[in-house]
Amino acid sequence: MSKDNLYAVIMAGGKGTRFWPLSREMFPKQYLKLIGDNTLIQETMLRVKGVVAPERIYVITTEAQKSIVDWQGGEVLGSANTVLEPRGRNTAPAIAYMAFKLHKLDPDAVLFVLPSDHHISDSGSFNLCVEKAARAAAGGGIVTFGIVPTRPETGYGYIKSGASKGEGIHEVERFVEKPDRTTAEGYLKEGGYYWNSGMFVFKAATMLEELKIHMPVTYEAFAAASDALNTPGEAEAVREAYEHVEEESIDYGIMEKSGKVSMVTADFPWSDIGSWNALEEVMDLDSDGNVVEGNVVGMDCHDSIFFTGEKLVAGIGLNNMVVVDTADATLIVPKDSVQKVKDMVDLLKSSGKEEYLSPMIEDRPWGQFSVLGHGPSYKIKRIVVKPGARLSLQMHHHRSEHWIVVSGSAQVTRGQDEFIVGTNESTFIPATEKHSLMNPGNIPLVIIEIQ
């Protein structure tokens, strides 16, 4: 297989609800800097860049997350090939869409499909596994990655390996749902069971054949749209296709039914960062077994996770707890109940609590904003604009804005006018007036916006 035919497809449409309150529906965990200086999706892009040319790295996500993907992808790849799903329908339709799209672009395309929010610390071993899987997939199979388990984990699905096919490749005997503790301990003792990583390599043509057999409704929906793929009419054709596809995971829709699935043994350190407990696997622990990130002072606290910001958080006598503090929400939960955080987000949503949706402090390509206060008819923000950065030209039908410059100077466009607003000065943007904001200086521009 030529590397020129290998394409990466990064799945980035998830909402990351198990990482609330840091992860929000409008700014999910894959776009957060949980570990290191890059976000999880940026780390994924950089890792994939070791085996796939940047111009063949695609990210499939939702319209609501497109601007974030474009921004964060641009920082590490120069640009991002962002593909939009018209709605979330689980993983099978997304993968079917990309298989049809890339097969039309390149009939010999081999797709490497992977999530956007995993943590893998050994890029060298990762690259070797991808290359091995791609060679095996070029022959017409579907290759998944089985992670060598290091503990009896109940939060992952498992793959039972079958006969060896050489070079660290095995047949897949069966896929296994998340087990209970006793069953997971049995898997570890027996051997031959691997964690299901959710990463796959296959020829686009192979996936189309399997879709036609096992998910014919989804196959026909995208076949009807195929002529429009990679043309200006793609978005409308795909929107129509999504009205008819089956809402299904790729595991259940294809992997558990296909006779073409094999597994490459992956022995690199891996975590899916699926819940707050996962931080223990990828972050350093203090002498009492705690993960501590932020301004935290603890007394007699053991085996707990503290993830906070600048505000002081003090803990006394906490054992096996998770404490997460943000500007507008605090989570306190026993470690053995972290899987219920998703249920809490559902409860917040049904109760009309806006804190499930977006954080008070949000990073943007031009800088950052934080919500200082809000009520039924107003909102107050602190906006920081990087030197030389610009907010896009926009217009609001139902709100006006007052801008007060706290430090720096602002170059304001308001309708046909363009002018400078200096420190301790202000301006007013009426409703329905097109406007934009730029920082022409060499220090951050800080303004207070009253909507």
N, C-alpha and C positions, 0 to 999 in steps of 0.2 A: 504494500500500500504506500502511495506517495503521500508525504505530509501535505502536499498541495490540495489533497482531497479531504483533509481533516478539518472539521468545523466544530467549534464549541458552542453549546447552547446553555446559557446560564438562566435558570428559572428564578425569577425575582418578584413574583406577584404575591408572595405571602404577607400576612398581616402581623406575624410575630406576637400573637396575643399572650403567649406564655412568658414573655419578657416585659409585660406591663409592670410598673408604670414608665420604665425607660423607653420601651417600644410602644408606639401608638399607631393607630390605623393609618393615619396620614404620613407617618414617618417610622416605618417598621424597623426591626432590629438589624436587617441586612445593611442598613444605611448608617449604622451607629459605629463609633469607635469604642468597642468593648475591650479589645485587646490590641495594644500597640498604637501606632500613629495613623493607620489606615482603617477605613470602615471594613466590615466583613465582606461586602461585595467587592471592594477594591482589592482586598487580599485575594479573593477568588480570581479576579481578573488577572492580577499579577502572577498568580500561580499557573493559571492556564496559559498565559503568555509564554511560558517556558516550553510548551509543546505545540501551540497553535498560533499562527500568525495573527497579529492584532486585527487585521482587516477581516478575518474569518471568525472573530469572536462576536457572538450575538447574545443579546439579553432580551428575554421575553418577559413582559410585565404588563401593568395596567396603565390606562391613560393618566390616572391620578399620580402615578409614580414616575412618569416619563421624564419630567424635568429633573428629578433627583438622579435618575440613571444617567441622563445626558451629562449632568454636572459632574458626578463622581466618576463616571467612565471617562470623561474628557480629561480629568486630572491625571489618570494613570495610563490611559491608552491613546490619548490625543483626541479620540472621538469614540462614540459608542454606536454600534449597530443595534438600535433599540426597536424591537418588534412589539406591537401592542395587541393584547387580547381585548376584545370588546367587553368581555365579562369573564369572571373567574368560573371555570367549569371543572376544576380539579386538574390533575397533571396529564391525563391521557389526551384530551383535546389540544392542550398546549403543545405536547410533543408531536401529535399528529399534524398540527398546523406547520410546525417547523420542518417535519419530514417532507411534507408536500412542497413547501416553499424552497428548501435547499435542494431537493431532488430536481425541481424544475431548473434551478440555477446551475446545478452540477449533477448529472445523472450518476456519477461515481462518488457522490458525497458520503463521507462517513461522519456521523454525528457523535460527539461526546457531550452527553447531557448531564448536568450536575446542578445541585442547589447553590444558592448564592450566599448561604450563611453558615457554612461549615468551617471548622478550624483544623488546618493540617500544617504541622510544624516542619515536616521533612519534605521539601520540594523535590529533592533528588529522587527519593524513592517513589514519590507521587508520579513524577515524569516517567520513570521506567515502567510503572504499572499502566499508565495511560497508553504508552507506546505498545506494550505487550497486548493490551486489550484491543487496540486499534488493528493490530496485525491479525488477531483472531477474528475480529468482526468483519474484516475485509473478505473473509471466506464465506460470508452469508449468515453468520450467527449473531446473536444478541448477547453481549457480554456485560455482566454486572460486576460490581466490586464487593467482595466479601471481606469485611474488616476482621482481623484476628482479635478475638475478644480478650480483654484483660481482667474481667470481673463478671459476676453473674448479673448482668444488667437487665432490668425489667422494662426500661423505657424504649428499647429498640426492637424491631422485628429481626428475625434471624433467617439465614439461608443454610439449609442442610446440603452439604456438598456430596457429590457422587463420585464416579470414577474419574481418575486423572486423565487428562488429555495432553499432558506434557507442558513444560515451561510454566508451571504454576497455574495452569488452567484446569478447572474441574467441571464436569457436568453438574447441573443443579438438580438435586433429587426432589427438593420441595422448598417452598417459602413457608415460614412459620410466623404467626402473629406474635405480638408482644407477650412474653410468658410471665407467669407469677414467679416469685422468688425461688421456690423449690424446683420448679422446672428449669429455670435459668441456671441454677447450680448444677443440675443434672446435665445440661448441655455442655457446660464448661468441663465437667468431669469426663464425659463421654468423648468429647472432641468431635471434630467434623462439622461443628456449627459455627457460623460466622455472622457478625452483625451486618444487617442490610443497610448499605450506605446511601441508597437512593441515587447512585451514579451508574450510568449505562453508556455503552458504546455500540453502535450498529450502523450498517449502511442504511441510508434513507430508503433505498429500494426494498431492503429486507423488512423494514418497519411497515412500509406500505402494504406488502404482501400479508403480514400478520394482522394489520388493521382490517384488511378486506375479509379475512377469515373470522377473526374474533370480535371485531367491533364494526360490523358492516354499515351500521347507520352513520357512525362518525366518518367512516371511509367515504361513503357516498356524498356526505355533506361537503367534505373538502374536495372531493373529485369534481363536484359541480362548480367549485370556486377556483379550481386550479388554473384555468386560462387567465384569470385576472391577477394571479400571484406575481409579485415583482413588477407590477405595472401601477399606474396611478389609480386604477380601480380596485386595488387590493383591499383597502379598508372596508369598502361597501360589500364586496363579495364575502369577506371573512365574517363581517357582521351578520350576514344572512346565514352563513354556514353555522355560526354559533347558536342560531335559533333552533337547530336540529340535532346538534351533537349530543352524545351520551355524556352525562356528568359522571366521570369515573376516574379512579386513580390508574396510573400506568401499571402498577403492581397487579391490581385485580383484573384490569381490562386485558392486558397482554402477557405480562411476565409469568403469572401463575398458570396460564393456559397454553403458552407457546412451547413447542418441542425444540426450539432452537436456542434456548437460553443456557449459557455457561457462566462460570464465575472465575475471575482472576483473584488470587489471594493477595490481599493488600495488608502489608505489615507496617505501614507508616502510622505514626500517632494521629488519631482522628477523633473529633468530637462534632456532633451536629449542633452544639450550642442550643439544645432544644428546650432547656429550662434553666432557671437560676442555679440549680445544683451543678450544672455543667461547668460553671466557673472554677470549681474545685479541680477539674481535670486540666485546665489550661492556664491557671494563674498560681502564683506563689502563695504558700500558706505561712502564717506567722508561727511562733513557737507553740501557740495554743490551738493550732489547726484551723485558724480563721482565715478567710479571704477578706482583706481590708482594702477598699478603694474609696478614697475621699477623706474628709475631715472627720475622723472617727476616734473616739477614746472609749476603750472597753475595760471593764473590771470583772474578772472572773467569768469571762466569756470563752466558750470552747466550741470548736467545730461548727462555726457559724459563718454566714456570708453577709458582709456589710458593703453595700455599693451606694455611695452617696456623693454629694457635690461639695460646695464650699461651706455650707451651713454645718455647724457642729452637730454631730449625732453621738450621744453617749449611751452606752449599753452596760447593764449590770446583770450578771448571773444568767446570761443567755447561752443556751446550749442547743445545738442543732437547729438554729433559727436562720431565717433570711430576712434582712432589713434593707429595703431599697427606698431611698429618699430623693425626690426631685423637687423642683420649684413649686409644684402644685399638687403633688400626691405622694403618699407614703404607703408602702406595702410592708406588712409584718406577717410572716407565715412560717410555720414549722417546715423544715426541709422535706419531711415526708408528705407534705400536702402541696408542694409547688405545682403539681400537675393541675390543681384546681384553680390556678390563676386565670386560665382561659375561661372558666365558668364565672369568675368574678368579673371579667371584662364583659361577658354577656349580660351579667346583672347590671353593671353600670350603664350599658347601652339601653337596656329595657327600662331603666329607671330615669333615663333622660339626663344622665351625668355626662357632660361634655369631655371630661378628662380621659375617656377612652379614645378620643378621636385624635387630638393633637397636643403636643407639649406646650408649656408656657414659653420655653426657650427653644428656638429652632435655628439651626445653621442653614445658610443658603450660599450659593456660589459667590454672591456679592458681599457676604458678611453674616450678620446674625440679627434676629429680633427676639425680644421677650415681651410678654404681655404683663403689664404692671397692674392692670385692673380692668374690669368690665362690668356693665350693667345692661338693663333692657334696651337702652338707646345709645350706648357709648362703649368705646374700647380705647384703652391707652396703651401704647407700645413704646418701648425703647429700641431704636434701630441703630445698628452699627454698620457702616459701609466701609469696606476696605479702600485704601488709596487707589485711585484710578478705576474703581468699579462703578457699575451703573445698574440701577433697577430698570426693568423694561417699561416701555411706554404702555400706560394702562388708563382705564376709565371706569368709574363706578356710577351706576345708575341711581343708587339709593343712599349713598353716604357722601358726606363732605369730610375733609381732613384739614387739621391745623398742624403745621410742622414748626417746631421750635428747635433751633440749632443750639446744642449744648457745648460742643467743641468741634473745631474744624470749620470748614465752609462747604456749602452745598450749592451745586449748579443745578438749578431747577428749570425744568421745561413745563410751562403751563399754557395750554392752547398754542397760540402762535408766539408767545413770549418766552424768552430765555434770560435768566438773571441769576445773580449770586446772592445767597443768604448767608451772612456771617454769624459768628458766635454771638449769642444773646439776641439774635434777630429771629423773626418768624414770618411765615407766609400762610396763605389760606388757599385750599383747593376746593372749589365748589363741586357739587355733584354734577355728573355728565361732562366734566372738563377733562380732556386728555392731559396726562401729566407723567413726568418721569423725574428721577433724581440721580445725580452723579456726584462722586467725590473727586474733585479736581486736584486735591492737595496730596501731601505726602505723609499725613497722619490720619488715623481713622476718623471718620465723620460720625458723630453721635447726635442723633436727633430724638426728640420726644414727639410722637405722633398721636394726636387726639382725633379719633374718628367720631 
